[in-house]
Amino acid sequence: MLTVKFTRNFLKSYGNRIKQNKKLKFQLEKRIELFKLDRNNSLLKDHDLVGREQGQRSFSITGDIRVIYFFETDDIVWFVDVGSHNQVY
């Protein structure tokens, strides 16, 4: 089973950008569950990042909200940031 861990930066971003919006919070929770079950699901639009974010990946929560993450091991993933496209890149 995939274990998700959260960096301090992710938790701060979550608190500032997501937590107060109940609809967005619910969507994030649903997408994290989907990510844990099937990371390759097309709804996630999961992809590698390039440039200074090389080595990390991203998946979509909504059309504009993204989660940035990386794998520590095959079964441990760290969520690094969450927010709009402009906020996380």
BELTA-V131263 format. One record per backbone hydrogen bond with DSSP energy under -1.0 kcal/mol. CO is the residue of the C=O (numbers start at 1). NH is the residue of the N-H. E is the energy in kcal/mol with one decimal. If there is no record, write none. Layout:
# BELTA-V131263
CO:NH:E  CO:NH:E
This chain:
# BELTA-V131263
3:77:-2.9  5:79:-3.1  7:11:-2.2  8:12:-2.4  9:13:-2.6  10:14:-3.1  11:15:-2.2  12:16:-2.2  13:17:-2.9  14:18:-2.0  14:19:-2.7  18:21:-1.9  21:25:-2.9  22:26:-2.3  23:27:-2.3  24:28:-2.6  25:29:-2.3  26:30:-2.3  27:31:-2.4  28:32:-2.4  29:33:-1.9  30:34:-2.2  31:35:-2.8  32:36:-2.3  33:37:-1.8  34:38:-3.4  38:41:-2.1  41:44:-1.6  44:60:-3.6  47:58:-2.2  50:53:-1.3  51:54:-1.8  53:56:-2.0  56:49:-2.4  57:69:-2.6  58:47:-2.2  59:67:-2.5  64:85:-1.1  65:61:-3.2  65:62:-1.1  66:83:-1.9  67:59:-1.9  68:80:-3.1  68:81:-1.3  69:57:-3.3  70:78:-3.1  75:3:-2.9  76:72:-2.6  76:73:-1.5  77:5:-3.0  78:70:-1.9  79:7:-2.4  81:68:-2.7  83:66:-3.3  84:88:-2.2  85:89:-1.5
